[in-house]
Amino acid sequence: MPATSSLLPFYEGWNWHNALLVKAIAPLTADQLALRPEPLPNQVWQIAAHIATNRVFWFHTVLGEGDASLEQYADWEDFPDSPRSADELVPALNATYGFVRECLDLWTPAMLDDRFERRRSTGQVVTHTRQWVLWHLLEHDIHHGGEISLTLGMHGLEGLDV
C-alpha cells in the first residue's frame, strides 16, 4: 500500500456505516421514528439526532472544524418534544458525516497527536488528542447505530444491514 497523507483510507468503513444508518432512517414514518426500546426513553429519531449532534460537538465545537452551517444540528437532542422527521434526519446525518469525511481527507497521521481542550459543564478542563476524538466518535456512531438497528428490529422493522 502506498504511503498516504490522508486519514481517510484508515476510516473508510465509517462512510458505509453512515450509508446504512441513512438507509434505515430514510423510509421511516413519524410513528416508526417514535419507537423506542421499552423501558428506555430515547426514540429512534432522538438517537439519530444525538449522532448528528455529537458529530457537530466534537468536530466543530471541540476541534474547530467545519463552518457555521453545522451549528443548525448542534442542539437537536435538547428538544425531545420536537420530533425530527426522516426528511430532516437524513440530510443531518449526511451533512455531519460529510464534514467528518472532509476532515479525514485533510488530516494526516502526523496530526493524530494534536491536543484540544474542552471545558466540561463543571468547569473542569479536559484535554483530548485528535486520535481520541476520532475513536470516541466512531465508536459512538457504531454504538448508537446498533441501538437504532436493535430498536427497529424489536418492532419488526429492518435495521442496519451490516
PyMOL commands that set and color helices and strands:
alter all, ss='L'
color gray80, all
select helices_A, chain A and resi 8-11+13-25+30-33+44-62+68-73+76-78+86-106+109-111+130-154
alter helices_A, ss='H'
color red, helices_A
select strands_A, chain A and resi 115-119+125-129
alter strands_A, ss='S'
color yellow, strands_A
deselect
rebuild
show_as cartoon
